[in-house]
Amino acid sequence: MTDPYKQADRERWLRDLLCGALIGAGAILPGVSGGVLAVVFDVYRPMMETLSHPGRGIRKYWHIFLPLGIGWAVGFLGLAKGISAAYALSDAATIWLFIGLIAGTFPALWREAGKEGHGRAAWIACGVCALSVFLSLFYVRHVLRVTVTPNFGWY
């Protein structure tokens, strides 16, 4: 019979490995932020605590960061080819996948940001920011007509 604590530790390790791979992939996906994914996967606070107090944070969270780091490397390095292949198969479907990933992170971010409560001002600020980002991107796309050629320096 297996020990339930060891089973839970194994499951947590695999979960952190997968989360790390997705965070690493998020670092290379256009529009998807590894930081946002860290918030969604509930590893952002341990990361920030470790950055603010490295000695204490590493001692406290090393068991989380080991699989996250391995997963991040796999996701960052391993999924780059997969993303390139997805664009080659269907750039429209891949772009809509990224839009879905971005939109899917909004509820978790809103919950995290609203732990102190959402007032009327928060809703107004959210709307103003969303509108200003949309108008800025619309201006760049349709008025300035800026195109970016991807290269190493641009990334």
N, C-alpha and C positions, 0 to 999 in steps of 0.2 A: 504494500500500500504506500502511495506517495505522500510525502509530508505536504500539507496544504500551504504552509508558509513558503516552502521552496517552490511550489507551483505558482504561487502569487508573485514571488520574486522573478521567476522566469517570465511570466506574463508581462510584468512591469518592464523587464529588460527588453523584451521583444517590442512592446509598445513604444518605449523610448527610442529604440533603434528605428522603427518605422516613422515615428515623429521626426527624428533627426534626418531621415532620408527625404521626407516631405519638406522640411525646412530648408535643406540643402537644395532641393529642386526649386523651391520658391525663390531662392537667391538668384537663380538664372532665368526664371520665367518672367516674361515681360508683364509688368503690372502686378505681379504677386510678390508680396514682401515676406521675406523670411521672418521678420519681426512680428508681422501680423499673425503668421502661422504659429509662432512661439506663444503669442497671447492665446490663440485658439486652443493650443495643446497644453496650456497651463504650465509652461516652462519659462515664461518671460520673467516672472518675479524671481525665481532662483538665479537666473542669469544676471539680472540687475543687482541682486544682493551680492553675487560673487564679484561683479565688477566694482561695486562700491567698497567691499571688504574682501579682497581676494583670499587671504589666508583662511579666514573663517568660512567663507563661502565654498571654497574647494573642499575643505574638510567635511562640511555639512552635506554637499551635493555631489561629491565625486561619483557616487553610484548612479546618478542621473546623467552626468555629463559624459561618462565613458561611452554608453551606447548612443547618446545623442551625437557625440563627435564622430563616431564610426559611421552612424547613419547619415550624418551630414556629408561626410566625404563620399559615401556611396551615392547619395542623391545628387550632389553637386557634380561629381565627375561622371557617374554612370548614366544619369538621365539626360545629359546634354545631347548624346547621340539619339536617344529616343525622341526628344523634342524636335530635333532636326528632321528625323524621319516622319514624325507626325505632321510637321509643316509641309513636307514633300508630298505626303498622301493627300492632305486637305488643309490648306491654310485657313479656310473659312471655319471649318469645324474646330480646328485647334484654337483659333482666336476666340470663338464662342465658348470653348471649354475654359479658357483663361478668364473670360468675363464672368462665367459662372463661379469659378473659384474665388474671384475677387468679391462678387456679390454675396457669396456664401459666408464670407468672413465678417460681413457687416454686423449681423446680429450678435455674434460673440464679442466683437469690439464694443458695440453699444452697451451690452450688459456689463462688460468690464469697466467702461468709462462711467457707467451710471451707478456704480456701487454706492456713491454718495447721494444718489437721487437725480432725477431729470426734472428740471424746471422748464418753464416757458422759454427762458433765455437759451437753454441748451438746444431746444428744437429750432429756435430762430437762428442760432449760430450754425447749426448743422445745415439748415436750408441755405443760408447765405454762403457758406463755404462750398457746398455742392454746386450752387448756381455759379459762383465765381470760377470754380475749377472748370465747369462745363463751358462757360463763356470764353475762358482763356484758351482752352483746347480748341474750341470752335474757331477762334480768332487765328490761332497758329495754323490750323489746318486749312481754313478756307480763305483767309485774308493774306497772311504772310506766305502761305504755301511752302513751308519748310519741309525738306526731305532730309532724312538722315541715312547715310550709307553705313551700315554696321561694319566696324573694324575693331581691332584690339584696343586702340586708344579710346574709342567711343564707349566700349564696355567698361 
